[in-house]
Amino acid sequence: MENLALQEILEQAHNQGASDIHLTAGKAVVYRIDGELIELEGAKLTPQDIYWGELISAIAGSTHKITKIKGSS
């Protein structure tokens, strides 16, 4: 992925009026806007881009402890 940070993904979703954000390894970010799925132009997400521990940490902030899930990279 072209270093598109979670904050940027969230801001773009908000600015475009997206109700959902779909994050799938091997695919580009997809927003649901007015019931239609819109694929964000650019690089595809890697498994590291959507590692849930990092995503949750970014959303929750540093006050919450996140542990790595067994088997995840």
Secondary structure, 3 states (H helix, E strand, C coil): CCCCCHHHHHHHHHHCCCCEEECCCCCCCEEEECCEEEECCCCCCCCCCCCHHHHHHHHHCCCCCCCCCCCCC
